[in-house]
């Protein structure tokens, strides 16, 4: 069977006749991104370099044509993961396979054709657009960089794309600051689409927009996915948004994935206490009233010196005992379902068990923590 997809401007068709293999477009295995931390006096004296483990051993798979959401609080590592898997950042360790090719060590000329096929849309399109160039010039630039089109053909392609995303031809000559937030995000989409990618990573693409514009841009993103058979990674702190665009979701905490599964399973049967808190924190408008809002106490932990055992243990509202402090939980399937995994020692507890459990009081908890992790 031949898979024919339309291209951005209809100039050529891509085919994939190898339908027997699993349709994994992107796969990361134990990917890490650690940043060296500025040496303090102690570090300078003793040469003890410390690292912020922003992404610390992530396995993620994106199949062709699907949207995978990465959610979590700010600082959980989701943007760093997005930038690492598109090779905007060099991974510290682990494997990144794009279309079954190991690309984690690629650079320069070898990386260039991969860059064409993987695009990144930033939360603030202004940061990705040159303020001294018209937005038309910025969108056209990758066509020259990747030897895709020149001259009149180049401008025809850009104009077609502008029309496709709801911009007018007159916007080609505008400078970024002359456009509204929604228009700039449409320009960001054009810039991502112009190289005819297979994968687009969206980093909080609608969080700076009002609700009406959010809906318009999300509808556009959905329509473009179907039209061009695109795969998406969708990074967001907003679970309401993620729910409406993602097929699968990975929940990140302190550089690790703590739960992942199909969107409906994550929302209807969350298994990790952190996921449950995030879901309870979603503002739900019911008959004009906000209800069910709950915020998580405390701040995300330092990823330079993360908590022992389960990294969520200092903030976990369902904390059980010393095992939470001394043993790191790894992702395991839930109820025998390989499509739904969570990293909590106590994920199999029933709702009744959870509701009747009394979480240790703060003073008891401190004793448990000291005994389980004396260091
Ligand atoms: S392992 Fe313990 S601390 Fe971690 S999420 Fe599960 S119950 Fe909470």
Boltz pocket constraint, residues with backbone or C-beta under 6 A from the ligand:
constraints:
  - pocket:
      binder: B
      contacts: [[A, 272], [A, 273], [A, 274], [A, 310], [A, 311], [A, 312], [A, 313], [A, 314], [A, 316], [A, 317], [A, 318], [A, 319], [A, 320], [A, 321], [A, 323], [A, 324], [A, 329], [A, 343], [A, 344], [A, 345], [A, 346], [A, 347]]
      max_distance: 6.0
